Amino acid sequence: VELLTAEGEIEIAKRIEEGIREVMGAIAHFPGTVDHILSEYTRVTTEGGRLSDVLSGYIDPDDGIAPPAAEVPPPVDAKAAKADDDSEDDDAEASSDDEDEVESGPDPIIAAQRFGAVSDQMEITRKALKKHGRSNKQAIAELIALAELFMPIKLVPKQFEGLVERVRSALERLRAQERAIMQLCVRDARMPRADFLRQFPGNEVDESWTDALAKGKAKYAEAIGRLQPDIIRCQQKLTALETETGLTIAEIKDINRRMSIGEAKARRA
């Protein structure tokens, strides 16, 4: 087996982190994710927590895998280092270890700058969304700006996986109702699968969709009419999901698609 060179390992790490950045950029568009991380940051900075419980650093495209220069711990004073070497006091060593642990975590000043910028952009984005809606060009531009600030933050696995699960859960709920509607139409009403796949997209929450089917001349029209209440109940659950997330069905799918692309890129690295 050919061993990786140091350069090869760095290149793989960069590809993995680029995939993670893409995931972060996608989930930044999912309502509540950025707010959650901002609240976690506020919690650890005001209630005595540790920044390392939220993030481990940053993934900036031009930095490779090295941390930003401002986060590199300052060089140790030579005299102080010699004094530490000469000391055999266990308590002093333990104290030194604690200090090293603090120094090795994210720089609080850099974190304040990063999260402050995200928080400011979140407010701008929220106002644009409220005024114009998600499909407006200005709102889209503000969402992209928010994602650009959010995506370099390298969250610890617990935080990262929690956000990914939040987005994935919405898609799973969506898919469950779509499958239920397809079973009612295809399996129970004998609607050809090809017809369903051609006609259903775009009508996920349109409760009048089955009216046209039931009044049509297709062999399955009568069966669709009988099953219409069940189909509409599933559609109402999709409408509730849209209301809960603040996203359309298409937007939920698109965010998940982009998130999956980033995950695949990280896995393939």
C-alpha positions as CSV (number, residue, x, y, z in Angstrom):
1,V,0.0,0.0,0.0
2,E,1.4,3.4,-1.0
3,L,1.9,5.7,1.9
4,L,0.7,9.2,1.7
5,T,3.2,12.0,1.7
6,A,2.7,15.0,4.1
7,E,1.6,17.0,1.1
8,G,-0.9,14.3,0.2
9,E,-2.4,14.2,3.7
10,I,-2.7,18.0,3.6
11,E,-4.5,17.8,0.2
12,I,-7.0,15.2,1.5
13,A,-7.6,17.3,4.7
14,K,-8.3,20.3,2.5
15,R,-10.8,18.4,0.4
16,I,-12.6,17.1,3.5
17,E,-12.8,20.6,4.9
18,E,-14.0,22.0,1.6
19,G,-16.8,19.5,1.7
20,I,-17.6,20.5,5.3
21,R,-17.7,24.2,4.2
22,E,-20.2,23.3,1.5
23,V,-22.4,21.6,4.1
24,M,-22.2,24.6,6.4
25,G,-23.0,26.9,3.5
26,A,-26.1,24.8,2.7
27,I,-27.5,24.5,6.2
28,A,-27.0,28.3,6.8
29,H,-30.0,28.6,4.5
30,F,-32.2,26.5,6.8
31,P,-34.1,28.7,9.2
32,G,-33.0,28.3,12.8
33,T,-29.5,26.8,12.3
34,V,-27.5,30.0,12.4
35,D,-29.6,31.2,15.3
36,H,-28.9,28.0,17.2
37,I,-25.2,28.3,16.9
38,L,-25.3,32.0,17.8
39,S,-27.2,31.1,21.0
40,E,-24.7,28.3,21.8
41,Y,-21.9,30.9,21.4
42,T,-23.7,33.3,23.7
43,R,-24.3,30.6,26.2
44,V,-20.6,29.5,26.5
45,T,-19.4,33.1,26.6
46,T,-21.8,34.4,29.2
47,E,-22.5,31.3,31.4
48,G,-18.9,30.2,31.9
49,G,-18.7,27.5,29.2
50,R,-15.8,26.8,26.8
51,L,-15.6,27.9,23.2
52,S,-14.2,24.5,22.4
53,D,-17.7,23.1,23.2
54,V,-19.0,24.9,20.1
55,L,-16.1,25.2,17.6
56,S,-12.6,23.9,17.0
57,G,-11.4,26.6,14.6
58,Y,-12.1,27.9,11.1
59,I,-11.9,26.6,7.6
60,D,-10.9,29.5,5.3
61,P,-10.2,28.5,1.7
62,D,-6.9,30.3,1.4
63,D,-5.5,29.0,4.7
64,G,-5.3,25.3,3.8
65,I,-5.7,23.5,7.1
66,A,-3.6,25.8,9.2
67,P,-5.4,28.0,11.7
68,P,-5.6,31.8,11.1
69,A,-2.4,33.5,12.2
70,A,-4.1,35.3,15.0
71,E,-5.1,32.0,16.6
72,V,-1.5,30.6,16.8
73,P,-0.5,30.7,20.4
74,P,2.4,33.1,21.1
75,P,5.9,31.7,21.4
76,V,6.8,30.6,24.9
77,D,9.4,32.7,26.7
78,A,12.7,30.8,26.9
79,K,13.4,31.8,30.5
80,A,10.0,30.8,31.6
81,A,10.3,27.5,29.8
82,K,13.6,26.7,31.5
83,A,12.1,27.6,34.9
84,D,9.2,25.2,34.2
85,D,11.6,22.5,33.2
86,D,13.5,22.9,36.4
87,S,10.4,22.9,38.6
88,E,9.3,19.6,40.1
89,D,6.2,21.1,41.7
90,D,3.2,18.9,40.6
91,D,0.7,21.7,41.3
92,A,2.6,24.1,39.2
93,E,2.8,21.6,36.3
94,A,-0.9,21.0,36.6
95,S,-1.6,24.7,36.5
96,S,0.6,25.0,33.4
97,D,-1.2,22.2,31.7
98,D,-4.5,24.0,32.4
99,E,-3.1,27.2,30.8
100,D,-1.9,25.3,27.8
101,E,-5.3,23.8,27.3
102,V,-7.0,27.2,27.4
103,E,-4.4,28.7,25.0
104,S,-4.9,25.8,22.5
105,G,-8.6,26.5,22.1
106,P,-10.2,29.0,19.8
107,D,-9.0,32.6,20.3
108,P,-11.9,34.4,22.1
109,I,-11.1,37.7,20.3
110,I,-11.2,36.1,16.9
111,A,-14.4,34.2,17.9
112,A,-16.0,37.4,19.0
113,Q,-15.2,39.0,15.6
114,R,-16.4,36.1,13.6
115,F,-19.6,35.5,15.6
116,G,-20.3,39.2,15.8
117,A,-20.1,39.4,12.0
118,V,-22.5,36.4,11.7
119,S,-24.9,38.0,14.2
120,D,-24.9,41.3,12.4
121,Q,-25.5,39.7,9.0
122,M,-28.2,37.5,10.6
123,E,-30.1,40.6,11.5
124,I,-29.7,42.1,8.1
125,T,-30.9,38.9,6.5
126,R,-33.8,38.5,8.8
127,K,-35.1,42.0,7.9
128,A,-34.6,41.3,4.2
129,L,-36.6,38.1,4.4
130,K,-39.4,39.7,6.4
131,K,-39.6,42.6,4.0
132,H,-39.1,40.9,0.7
133,G,-39.5,37.1,1.1
134,R,-37.0,34.3,0.3
135,S,-37.4,34.5,-3.4
136,N,-36.4,38.2,-3.7
137,K,-33.0,39.0,-5.1
138,Q,-32.0,41.1,-2.2
139,A,-33.0,38.5,0.3
140,I,-31.1,35.8,-1.6
141,A,-28.0,38.0,-1.7
142,E,-28.2,38.5,2.1
143,L,-28.7,34.8,2.6
144,I,-25.6,34.1,0.5
145,A,-23.6,36.7,2.5
146,L,-24.7,35.0,5.7
147,A,-23.6,31.6,4.4
148,E,-20.2,33.0,3.4
149,L,-19.7,34.2,7.0
150,F,-21.1,31.0,8.6
151,M,-19.5,28.3,6.5
152,P,-15.9,28.9,7.7
153,I,-16.8,28.1,11.3
154,K,-15.5,24.6,12.1
155,L,-18.1,23.3,14.6
156,V,-17.3,20.5,16.9
157,P,-18.9,17.2,15.8
158,K,-21.8,17.3,18.3
159,Q,-22.8,20.8,17.1
160,F,-22.2,20.0,13.4
161,E,-24.1,16.7,13.5
162,G,-27.0,18.4,15.3
163,L,-27.5,20.9,12.6
164,V,-27.2,18.3,9.8
165,E,-29.8,16.2,11.6
166,R,-32.2,19.1,11.9
167,V,-32.1,19.7,8.1
168,R,-32.2,16.0,7.3
169,S,-35.1,15.4,9.6
170,A,-37.2,17.9,7.7
171,L,-36.5,16.1,4.4
172,E,-37.3,12.7,6.0
173,R,-40.7,14.1,7.1
174,L,-41.3,15.5,3.6
175,R,-40.3,12.2,1.9
176,A,-42.6,10.2,4.3
177,Q,-45.7,12.2,3.1
178,E,-44.7,12.1,-0.5
179,R,-44.3,8.3,-0.3
180,A,-47.7,8.0,1.4
181,I,-49.3,10.1,-1.4
182,M,-47.6,8.0,-4.0
183,Q,-48.9,4.8,-2.4
184,L,-52.4,6.1,-2.3
185,C,-52.3,7.2,-6.0
186,V,-50.2,4.4,-7.5
187,R,-50.8,1.4,-5.4
188,D,-54.4,2.0,-4.2
189,A,-55.9,4.1,-7.1
190,R,-53.8,2.2,-9.8
191,M,-52.5,5.5,-11.2
192,P,-49.5,4.7,-13.5
193,R,-46.3,5.5,-11.7
194,A,-45.1,7.5,-14.7
195,D,-48.2,9.7,-14.6
196,F,-47.7,10.3,-10.9
197,L,-44.1,11.3,-11.3
198,R,-45.0,13.6,-14.1
199,Q,-48.0,15.3,-12.4
200,F,-47.2,15.4,-8.7
201,P,-44.0,17.6,-8.6
202,G,-45.1,21.2,-8.0
203,N,-48.5,20.2,-6.6
204,E,-47.2,18.8,-3.3
205,V,-49.3,21.3,-1.2
206,D,-52.0,22.1,-3.8
207,E,-55.1,20.5,-2.4
208,S,-57.1,21.1,-5.6
209,W,-54.7,18.8,-7.5
210,T,-56.8,15.8,-6.8
211,D,-59.9,17.6,-7.9
212,A,-58.7,17.6,-11.5
213,L,-57.6,14.0,-11.3
214,A,-60.9,12.9,-9.9
215,K,-62.9,14.7,-12.5
216,G,-60.7,13.4,-15.4
217,K,-61.4,10.6,-17.8
218,A,-58.5,8.3,-16.6
219,K,-59.4,4.8,-15.4
220,Y,-58.1,5.8,-11.9
221,A,-60.2,9.0,-11.6
222,E,-63.0,7.4,-9.5
223,A,-60.5,5.8,-7.1
224,I,-58.6,9.1,-6.7
225,G,-61.9,10.7,-5.8
226,R,-62.5,8.1,-3.1
227,L,-59.0,8.5,-1.7
228,Q,-59.0,12.3,-2.0
229,P,-59.5,13.0,1.8
230,D,-56.5,10.8,2.6
231,I,-54.3,12.4,0.0
232,I,-55.3,15.9,1.2
233,R,-54.5,14.9,4.8
234,C,-50.9,14.1,3.6
235,Q,-50.7,17.4,1.7
236,Q,-51.8,19.3,4.8
237,K,-48.9,17.7,6.7
238,L,-46.6,19.0,4.0
239,T,-48.2,22.5,4.3
240,A,-47.6,22.3,8.1
241,L,-43.9,21.5,7.4
242,E,-43.6,24.5,5.2
243,T,-45.1,26.7,7.8
244,E,-42.9,25.2,10.6
245,T,-39.7,25.6,8.6
246,G,-40.5,28.8,6.7
247,L,-39.4,27.0,3.5
248,T,-41.2,25.7,0.5
249,I,-41.0,22.0,-0.4
250,A,-38.6,22.8,-3.2
251,E,-36.4,24.8,-0.9
252,I,-36.2,22.0,1.7
253,K,-35.2,19.6,-1.1
254,D,-32.6,22.1,-2.5
255,I,-30.9,22.7,0.8
256,N,-30.7,18.9,1.4
257,R,-29.4,18.4,-2.1
258,R,-26.6,20.9,-1.6
259,M,-25.8,19.5,1.9
260,S,-25.6,16.0,0.4
261,I,-23.1,17.2,-2.3
262,G,-20.8,18.6,0.5
263,E,-21.1,15.4,2.5
264,A,-20.2,13.3,-0.5
265,K,-17.2,15.5,-1.4
266,A,-15.9,15.1,2.2
267,R,-16.4,11.3,2.0
268,R,-14.6,11.0,-1.3
269,A,-11.6,13.0,-0.2
